[in-house]
Amino acid sequence: WVELEEEKNTSVYVSNLPFSITEESFIELMSKCGVIQRDARTNKLKIKLYRNDDGTIKGDGRCCYIKKESVIMALDILDGWNVDGKIISVEKAKFQMKGEFDPSKKKKKLTAAQKKRFIESQERIFEWKPEKPRNYRPISDCTIVMKNMFTLEQMMKNAALLLDLEEEIRKVCERFGTVKKVVVHDVNLP
């Protein structure tokens, strides 16, 4: 059993929920105050609606956010919120051990690599990436114009020259990267 430090606790406990609430509507409600954390192993959202032995909703639940600021927002905004005619109560989650500690039920710790991947994936959620314009092309994409590759007389004498040039240019350019299109203009423009 591990005690969670108060400043690292990003979970809230919600009580007096309507018995008709679903996981989807609980997620929608809790998402109003921040991004809900995902489980590092299963990648499922870390929310829980507590249930009776027969599987019916008890009327309380737990939600774990990524940022502690979301907990403050949930306490300020959602505490006293009316959900389907019931006024819900939101408070910081307090974790207590029930019964005796059973080491066999303890989850295995994540490896350092798994932890690093999980933290990086969470940080990516909050990265700001400006949108690319519609006509954006990566730097690696470029158009090459080759001039004076043939004369009009050469093209008139040998019509197959057009196909040969296309193939030859493609082969040469593929040494430098992917070639999307090769166009040989068989008429010299002034």
N, C-alpha and C positions, 0 to 999 in steps of 0.2 A: 504494500500500500504506500502511495506517495502523496504527500500533502502538496497541494498546488498553491504557489505563492499568489497573494492577492493581486499584485500588479500584472501577473501573467494570466489571470483568470479572464477568459473572454466568453464565458458561458452565462446565459440567463435562464432563470426558471420562471415559467409562465403558469399561473394557476387560474381557475375559474373559466376554463375554456368551454365552449359549448360541446356537448357530446356528439354533435353532428359534424364536427370539424374533421377534415381529411388532411393527410400529409401535404398534399399540394397546396391547400388553402393555408396551412400553417407555415409552409415555406414562403408563400406569397406575403403573408402577414409579417413574418420576421425579416424578410428581405427589404422592407421599407426602411430599415435602420442600418443596413450594411450588408456586406458580402458574407454569406454563410460559409464557414470553413468546410473543407472536404476531408474525409478520412484518408490518411496517407496510404493505407493498405487497399481499401475497397474503392476509393474515389467517390464514395457516396457522401451526400451532404450530412453534416453532423447535427442532425435534429432527432428528437425522440418524442413521440407522444406516448405517455404512460398508459398501460392497459390493465384491465382487471384480468383475473384468471380465465374468464370466459372469452377474452379478446375484445371486449367493449372498451371504449375510450373512458379513462378515469376523469378527464377534464383538466389535466395538467401536462406540461411538456417542457422540454429543454432545447435550447438552441445555442450552438457554439459559433461565434463570429471569428473572422480573421483578425480584426483590429479591436483593441480595447475601447476605442472611441465609439464603436457601434454599440457597446454595452451601455455607455452613458446615454446615447441617443435613444436606445430602447427603453431605458428607465424613464427618460423624460417624455418621450412621445407615446409609447405603447401602454405604459402603466395607466390604467383607468380608461383604456380604449374600449369602445362598445363593439363586440363581435357577436352578431346574430342575437342581440338582445341581452347579452351577458357582459358585465364589466370585468375585463381581465386584470389580473395583477401580475406585474413583472418585477422581479428582483434578481440580484446577482446570485448565481448558482453557488450553493455550498455543498461540497462533496464530503460525505461521511461514510465510513465503513460500516456496513451492516453485518453483524455476526462476526465470526472468526475469519482471520486472514487465511486464504487458501492459495498457496503459491502456484498450484497447478492451473488455476484460472487466470493467472496473470498473463497478459499478452507479451509476446516476445518483442524485444526492443528492435527498432529499425537499425539497419546498418548505417554507417556514416554516409555512404553513397546514396542510400534511399532517403535519408534525412535531407541531404543537400539537394537532391532532385525535387523533393516535396517543397522545400523552402523556395527554391528557384521558381517553381510553378506558381506558388502563391504570390511571389513578387511580380511575376509577369502580368498578373491580373491588374495590378495598379500602375503598370507602365503606361506612359502617354506616348502614343504613336500618331503623328499627324497623318491625315488621309492623303493618299497619292492622287494627283490629278488624273483625269480620264485618259489623257494622251501620254501618260508617263511611260517611259521606256527605260529599262535598266542601262547602266553605263556600258555593260557588256554587249548590248544590242547596238549594232551600227550598220550603216549603209555605205557600201563602197561603190564608187563609180570609176570604171576603168575605161579610158578613152584610147582611140587610135589602135584598137586591137585588130582591125581588118579594114579593108577598103571596100567600096561599093562594087568595084570590078571583081574582087576576089569572091564576094558573096554571089555575084551573078554567074560566075564560072562554076562554083561548087556550092550547091544548096545545102549539102550535108554539113558544111562548115558551121552552120548555126548550132546544130546539135553537138558537134565536136567541141565547140567553144564552151557551151554550157557545161558539158561534162568535165572538161579540163579545168575551168574556173572553179567548179564545185570541189574537185579533188584538191586543188591548191589551197582554197580557202578553208577547207575542213581541217587542215593542219592547225589552224588557229582557233577553232571552236565550231559550234553547231551552225550549219548553214540552213536558213529557212527557205530561201528562194533565190534563184539565179535567173535573171532576165537579160537576154541578149537582144538589143534593138538592131534589127537588120537594115535599118534605114538611117543614114547619117543625117543628123539634124544640123542646120546651119549654126 
